[in-house]
């Protein structure tokens, strides 16, 4: 059985309709056939893709079971959605196997798989120069503003009091947090 990955779309939880329309309009269109394409001439991060840690979020789009691939660090606010069956394929992206070997083993068209890898790269979801650039840009913004973007901590609450209350709640559930004084923030790595 030949698997098709043409159903890949771009999805953003904050702007779902706009992103789905952009995907349908060709923002992540199918790859053009290039008979001279030689995988060995590709950059190493594309040729041997290595996925960054992601937060997979099950979702339904147009009646199909999909998985939104969210970057938990929020370097990019866009989220890529792939058919649920693609998760097994994405688990192969460990930086070790060449993309042509992955395509052959999964019985997937190499051009389509390269398109998937390039889209993952555009969103900084694989290790490589695009991720490095996005990380450098974020560090520059952090240095400039002195804080993370508000939406990166929105899950704690909309106000400073709500955030404090949520942090207090987290620590109240911990058996013995061994923290004296008032918690003013958490830095996770």
C-alpha positions in Angstrom: 0.0 0.0 0.0 1.4 3.4 -1.0 0.9 6.1 1.7 0.1 9.7 0.7 1.2 12.7 2.7 -0.6 15.2 0.6 -3.1 15.9 3.5 -0.5 17.9 5.5 -1.8 21.3 6.4 -0.8 24.2 8.5 -2.8 24.9 11.6 -2.7 27.5 14.3 -4.9 27.1 17.4 -5.2 30.9 17.7 -6.2 31.5 14.1 -7.6 28.1 12.9 -9.8 29.3 10.1 -7.3 31.7 8.6 -4.5 29.1 8.6 -6.7 26.3 7.2 -7.7 28.7 4.4 -4.1 29.6 3.8 -3.2 25.9 3.6 -6.0 25.2 1.2 -4.9 28.2 -0.9 -1.4 26.6 -1.3 0.6 28.0 1.6 1.9 24.4 1.9 1.3 23.2 -1.6 2.4 20.0 -3.0 6.0 19.8 -4.2 6.9 20.4 -7.8 8.5 17.4 -9.5 12.3 17.9 -10.0 13.7 15.0 -12.0 17.3 16.3 -11.4 16.8 16.3 -7.6 19.6 14.5 -5.9 19.1 13.9 -2.2 22.8 13.8 -1.6 23.0 17.5 -2.6 20.5 18.5 0.1 21.7 20.2 3.3 22.4 17.6 6.0 19.6 18.8 8.3 17.1 18.1 5.4 18.7 14.9 4.2 18.8 13.4 7.7 16.0 15.2 9.5 16.0 15.3 13.3 12.7 16.4 15.0 12.8 18.7 17.9 10.7 17.8 20.9 7.1 18.5 20.1 3.7 18.6 21.8 1.4 16.5 19.7 -2.2 17.7 20.0 -5.0 15.4 18.6 -7.6 17.3 16.5 -10.2 16.8 13.9 -10.0 18.8 10.7 -12.6 18.5 7.9 -13.7 15.3 9.6 -10.3 13.7 9.5 -8.2 12.7 12.6 -5.1 14.9 12.6 -2.3 15.7 15.0 -1.2 19.3 15.5 2.6 19.5 16.0 3.0 22.3 18.4 6.4 23.7 19.4 6.3 23.8 23.2 8.9 26.6 23.2 6.7 28.7 20.9 9.6 29.9 18.7 6.9 29.9 16.0 3.3 30.4 16.8 2.2 28.4 13.8 1.5 24.7 14.3 1.6 22.1 11.6 -1.1 19.5 11.4 -0.5 16.1 9.9 -2.7 13.0 9.5 -2.6 10.9 12.6 -1.0 8.0 10.7 2.1 10.2 10.0 3.2 10.2 13.6 5.0 6.8 13.1 6.9 8.3 10.1 7.9 11.4 12.1 9.3 9.2 14.8 11.9 8.1 12.2 13.3 11.6 12.1 16.1 11.1 14.6 18.9 12.6 12.5 20.3 9.1 11.7 18.5 7.8 8.6 18.7 9.5 5.2 15.3 10.8 4.0 15.5 8.6 0.8 15.9 5.5 3.1 12.9 6.6 5.2 10.8 7.2 2.1 11.7 3.7 0.7 11.0 1.9 3.9 7.7 3.7 4.4 6.8 3.3 0.7 6.3 7.1 0.3 7.2 9.3 -2.6 10.5 10.9 -1.9 9.4 14.3 -3.3 6.4 14.3 -0.9 8.6 13.3 2.0 11.1 16.1 1.2 8.2 18.5 1.0 7.2 17.5 4.5 10.7 17.8 5.9 11.1 21.3 4.3 7.8 22.4 5.8 8.9 21.1 9.2 12.1 23.1 8.7 10.3 26.3 7.8 8.5 26.1 11.1 11.7 25.3 13.0 10.4 21.9 14.0 13.6 20.1 13.0 17.1 20.8 14.3 19.0 22.9 11.8 19.8 26.5 10.6 16.2 27.6 10.6 15.7 26.6 14.2 19.0 28.3 15.1 17.9 31.5 13.4 14.5 31.5 15.1 16.2 30.9 18.5 18.6 33.8 17.9 15.7 36.1 17.0 13.8 35.1 20.1 16.9 35.7 22.3 17.3 39.1 20.7 13.6 40.0 21.5 14.1 38.7 25.1 17.2 40.9 25.5 15.3 43.9 24.0 12.1 43.5 26.1 13.4 41.7 29.2 10.6 39.2 29.2 8.9 36.4 27.3 6.0 37.2 25.0 2.7 37.4 27.0 1.1 34.5 25.1 3.9 32.1 26.1 2.6 32.2 29.7 -1.0 32.8 29.0 -1.8 29.3 30.3 -1.1 30.5 33.8 -3.7 33.2 33.7 -4.6 36.6 32.2 -3.5 38.7 35.1 -0.6 38.8 37.5 -2.9 37.7 40.4 -4.2 34.8 38.3 -0.7 33.7 37.5 0.4 33.9 41.2 -2.7 31.9 42.2 -1.9 29.2 39.6 1.7 29.0 40.7 0.6 28.8 44.3 -1.8 26.0 43.3 1.0 24.1 41.5 3.3 24.3 44.6 0.4 23.4 47.0 0.0 20.1 45.1 3.7 19.2 45.5 4.5 17.0 48.5 7.4 19.2 49.8 8.5 21.9 47.3 11.3 22.9 49.8 10.8 26.5 48.9 10.8 29.2 51.5 9.3 32.6 50.7 7.1 33.7 47.8 7.4 32.2 44.4 7.6 34.9 41.8 8.2 32.7 38.7 9.4 29.4 37.4 12.2 28.8 34.9 12.0 25.4 33.2 14.6 23.9 31.1 
